[in-house]
Amino acid sequence: IIVIMITIMVVMMMMVIMMMMMMLMTMMMIITNTITMMMIITNTITMMMIY
């Protein structure tokens, strides 16, 4: 019974770690997307200024 409890705890920890990794990955993707959007906006502004 104690061993079963320990294994369940380990599995739960692994699941939590996986969820955290997924959240971090999504956050990184969102941050990169926002950075690219900002770059595009700045490029368009510079183009408008040139024209």
Distance bins in CASP14 RR format, pairs under 12 A and 6 or more apart:
PFRMAT RR
TARGET T0000
AUTHOR 0000-0000-0000
RMODE 2
METHOD distances of the structure
MODEL  1
1 7 0 0 0 0 0 1 0 0 0 0 0
1 8 0 0 0 0 0 1 0 0 0 0 0
2 8 0 0 0 0 0 1 0 0 0 0 0
2 9 0 0 0 0 0 1 0 0 0 0 0
3 9 0 0 0 0 0 1 0 0 0 0 0
3 10 0 0 0 0 0 1 0 0 0 0 0
4 10 0 0 0 0 0 1 0 0 0 0 0
4 11 0 0 0 0 0 1 0 0 0 0 0
5 11 0 0 0 0 0 1 0 0 0 0 0
5 12 0 0 0 0 0 1 0 0 0 0 0
6 12 0 0 0 0 0 1 0 0 0 0 0
6 13 0 0 0 0 0 1 0 0 0 0 0
7 13 0 0 0 0 0 1 0 0 0 0 0
7 14 0 0 0 0 0 1 0 0 0 0 0
8 14 0 0 0 0 0 1 0 0 0 0 0
8 15 0 0 0 0 0 1 0 0 0 0 0
9 15 0 0 0 0 0 1 0 0 0 0 0
9 16 0 0 0 0 0 1 0 0 0 0 0
10 16 0 0 0 0 0 1 0 0 0 0 0
10 17 0 0 0 0 0 1 0 0 0 0 0
11 17 0 0 0 0 0 1 0 0 0 0 0
11 18 0 0 0 0 0 1 0 0 0 0 0
12 18 0 0 0 0 0 1 0 0 0 0 0
12 19 0 0 0 0 0 1 0 0 0 0 0
13 19 0 0 0 0 0 1 0 0 0 0 0
13 20 0 0 0 0 0 1 0 0 0 0 0
14 20 0 0 0 0 0 1 0 0 0 0 0
14 21 0 0 0 0 0 1 0 0 0 0 0
15 21 0 0 0 0 0 1 0 0 0 0 0
15 22 0 0 0 0 0 1 0 0 0 0 0
16 22 0 0 0 0 0 1 0 0 0 0 0
16 23 0 0 0 0 0 1 0 0 0 0 0
17 23 0 0 0 0 0 1 0 0 0 0 0
17 24 0 0 0 0 0 1 0 0 0 0 0
18 24 0 0 0 0 0 1 0 0 0 0 0
18 25 0 0 0 0 0 1 0 0 0 0 0
19 25 0 0 0 0 0 1 0 0 0 0 0
19 26 0 0 0 0 0 1 0 0 0 0 0
20 26 0 0 0 0 0 1 0 0 0 0 0
20 27 0 0 0 0 0 1 0 0 0 0 0
21 27 0 0 0 0 0 1 0 0 0 0 0
21 28 0 0 0 0 0 1 0 0 0 0 0
22 28 0 0 0 0 0 1 0 0 0 0 0
22 29 0 0 0 0 0 1 0 0 0 0 0
23 29 0 0 0 0 0 1 0 0 0 0 0
23 30 0 0 0 0 0 1 0 0 0 0 0
24 30 0 0 0 0 0 1 0 0 0 0 0
24 31 0 0 0 0 0 1 0 0 0 0 0
25 31 0 0 0 0 0 1 0 0 0 0 0
25 32 0 0 0 0 0 1 0 0 0 0 0
26 32 0 0 0 0 0 1 0 0 0 0 0
26 33 0 0 0 0 0 1 0 0 0 0 0
27 33 0 0 0 0 0 1 0 0 0 0 0
27 34 0 0 0 0 0 1 0 0 0 0 0
28 34 0 0 0 0 0 1 0 0 0 0 0
28 35 0 0 0 0 0 1 0 0 0 0 0
29 35 0 0 0 0 0 1 0 0 0 0 0
29 36 0 0 0 0 0 1 0 0 0 0 0
30 36 0 0 0 0 0 1 0 0 0 0 0
30 37 0 0 0 0 0 1 0 0 0 0 0
31 37 0 0 0 0 0 1 0 0 0 0 0
31 38 0 0 0 0 0 1 0 0 0 0 0
32 38 0 0 0 0 0 1 0 0 0 0 0
32 39 0 0 0 0 0 1 0 0 0 0 0
33 39 0 0 0 0 0 1 0 0 0 0 0
33 40 0 0 0 0 0 1 0 0 0 0 0
34 40 0 0 0 0 0 1 0 0 0 0 0
34 41 0 0 0 0 0 1 0 0 0 0 0
35 41 0 0 0 0 0 1 0 0 0 0 0
35 42 0 0 0 0 0 1 0 0 0 0 0
36 42 0 0 0 0 0 1 0 0 0 0 0
36 43 0 0 0 0 0 1 0 0 0 0 0
37 43 0 0 0 0 0 1 0 0 0 0 0
37 44 0 0 0 0 0 1 0 0 0 0 0
38 44 0 0 0 0 0 1 0 0 0 0 0
38 45 0 0 0 0 0 1 0 0 0 0 0
39 45 0 0 0 0 0 1 0 0 0 0 0
39 46 0 0 0 0 0 1 0 0 0 0 0
40 46 0 0 0 0 0 1 0 0 0 0 0
40 47 0 0 0 0 0 1 0 0 0 0 0
41 47 0 0 0 0 0 1 0 0 0 0 0
41 48 0 0 0 0 0 1 0 0 0 0 0
42 48 0 0 0 0 0 1 0 0 0 0 0
42 49 0 0 0 0 0 1 0 0 0 0 0
43 49 0 0 0 0 0 1 0 0 0 0 0
43 50 0 0 0 0 0 1 0 0 0 0 0
44 50 0 0 0 0 0 1 0 0 0 0 0
44 51 0 0 0 0 0 1 0 0 0 0 0
45 51 0 0 0 0 0 1 0 0 0 0 0
END
